[in-house]
Amino acid sequence: MRVTQCLFNSRTALYRVFVSPFEKVEALTRRSSILSMSNNFRVPPPFMASTPDLSRYASLVARHKKRGNSQQNNTKKSGPPADGDIRDRMIMVVGDDNKLTGPFQTRKVLASLDLAEESLRKVSPANRGAGDDQPQYAVCKIINRREEDARVKALEKAAKENARKASRMKELELNWAIAPHDMGHKLKQFKTFLEKGYKVEVLLAKKKGSRGATRDEADALIQSVRDVLQEVPGAKEWKAEDGVPLKVMKLYFSPPGRASKKGADADEVDEADEADASEDVSESAPERK
């Protein structure tokens, strides 16, 4: 028969008083040390690789352009198709006498040419809706490269010559009733331009809002301009005047020595003169009737 132990004997009471509190303290101390050790040796969380921000590197991505296409576009813009750029399978060929022959296969025409000396240029595109008397194929012309280069250079030279002559031209505008002080300033400019080698065109007209001049004043103004011309040896009035006094009239003058000079020397001028040439010397536009 099992004996039941009394829960309230003296042994149990002494144990609860003297032993049990120390066991609780030891247990708490041991537990706190274990927790501190676990904090010091905490297992790191699993590594999660961050998704890279590709927008930061967008500017570093090489962007390649199709150079061949850009060059072809530039070629198309620079002029009509020529040689291998002509995509028409059949073409008509126009001669120097403006007569059409053909149609011919484009590749055969190109094969018959010496492309080092000759070039096939498209003159007009194909017109599929043309009538019987009009060519339905693209019209091309065989060009001699040397002659074409010479023609282009001649045109460029003529354009430069015209621009150079235009840059050597000055225009002065005078009011028929101009004040004496203003007239003196304008005539001084007129003389300076002639001395520096500029052609000068003098425009005489009524300035808007000014009083009307008399015929005597107009004749005196014209004579004053021609008197200043005499002060520049060799300068002359190279063309007859246009217009009539008191209306709109233009006088044309050339500087000295232009006929005796040749080539670029006739219009040569130093940098100081070019700076003066860019100066605005005209008054507000006169009223022209």
ABEGO torsion letter per residue (X at the ends): XBBBBBAABAAAAAAAAAAAAAAAAAAAAAAAAAAAAAAAABBBBBBBBBBBBAAAAAAABBBBBBAAAAAAAAAAAABBBBEAABABABBBBBBAAGBBBOBBBAAAAAAABBAAABBBBBABBBBAABBAABBABBBBBBBBAAAAAAAAAAAAAAAAAAAAAAAABBBBBBBAABBAAAAAAAAAAAAAAAAAGBBBBBBBBBBBGBBBBBAAAAAAAAAAAAAAAAABBGBBBABBBBEBBGBBBBBBBBBBGAAABBEAAAABBBAAAAAAAABBABBBBBBBX
